């Protein structure tokens, strides 16, 4: 299984949904909280080109945010991306 990395904030409802989906599938992930870490938020923005959370990577592939992760799941492609 590929490594999953998520940049999040604690109270973001989209972050919570993305984590819940991965948790329900038993997928481990590295959660990088950017709440009070401006340097980590900058790192996220440089890597993704986006300023919103969550920003999610599966292996080296930038998935995007919660909507893109949910779309992969709805289309039956998330398990394949994780393999």
C-alpha positions as CSV (number, residue, x, y, z in Angstrom):
1,X,0.0,0.0,0.0
2,X,1.3,3.5,-0.9
3,X,2.0,6.1,1.8
4,X,-0.8,8.6,2.2
5,X,0.0,12.1,3.5
6,X,-2.6,14.7,4.4
7,X,-2.1,18.4,5.3
8,X,-5.0,19.3,7.6
9,X,-6.4,21.6,10.3
10,X,-8.1,20.2,13.4
11,X,-11.6,21.6,12.9
12,X,-11.9,21.6,9.1
13,X,-15.0,19.6,8.2
14,X,-13.5,18.5,4.9
15,X,-10.4,17.2,6.7
16,X,-12.6,15.3,9.1
17,X,-14.5,13.7,6.2
18,X,-11.3,12.7,4.3
19,X,-9.8,11.2,7.5
20,X,-13.1,9.3,8.2
21,X,-13.1,7.8,4.7
22,X,-9.5,6.6,5.0
23,X,-10.2,5.4,8.6
24,X,-13.2,3.4,7.4
25,X,-11.0,1.7,4.8
26,X,-8.3,0.9,7.3
27,X,-5.8,3.1,5.4
28,X,-3.0,4.5,7.5
29,X,-2.0,8.1,6.8
30,X,0.4,10.8,8.0
31,X,-1.5,13.8,9.2
32,X,0.4,17.0,9.0
33,X,-1.5,19.6,11.0
34,X,-1.0,23.1,9.8
35,X,-3.2,24.9,12.3
36,X,-0.5,26.9,14.1
37,X,2.4,26.0,11.9
38,X,2.8,28.7,9.2
39,X,5.9,27.0,7.8
40,X,4.0,23.7,7.3
41,X,1.2,25.6,5.6
42,X,3.8,27.3,3.3
43,X,5.3,23.8,2.6
44,X,1.8,22.5,1.6
45,X,1.2,25.5,-0.6
46,X,4.5,25.1,-2.4
47,X,4.0,21.4,-3.0
48,X,0.3,21.6,-4.0
49,X,-0.1,25.1,-5.5
50,X,-3.2,25.4,-3.3
51,X,-4.0,27.1,0.0
52,X,-7.0,25.1,1.2
53,X,-7.0,22.0,3.4
54,X,-6.9,19.1,3.2
55,X,-4.3,18.5,0.6
56,X,-3.8,14.8,0.1
57,X,-1.0,12.7,-1.6
58,X,-1.1,9.0,-2.3
59,X,2.5,8.0,-2.9
60,X,4.0,10.7,-5.1
61,X,0.6,11.6,-6.7
62,X,-1.2,14.8,-5.5
63,X,-4.8,13.8,-5.2
64,X,-6.1,17.3,-4.2
65,X,-8.6,17.8,-1.5
66,X,-11.5,16.0,0.1
67,X,-13.8,16.3,-3.0
68,X,-11.2,14.7,-5.2
69,X,-10.6,11.9,-2.7
70,X,-14.4,11.2,-2.4
71,X,-14.6,11.3,-6.2
72,X,-12.0,8.6,-6.5
73,X,-13.9,6.5,-4.0
74,X,-17.3,7.0,-5.8
75,X,-15.7,6.0,-9.1
76,X,-14.2,2.9,-7.6
77,X,-10.6,4.1,-8.2
78,X,-9.4,4.8,-4.7
79,X,-8.4,1.2,-3.8
80,X,-6.5,1.0,-7.1
81,X,-4.7,4.3,-6.3
82,X,-3.7,3.0,-2.9
83,X,-2.4,-0.3,-4.1
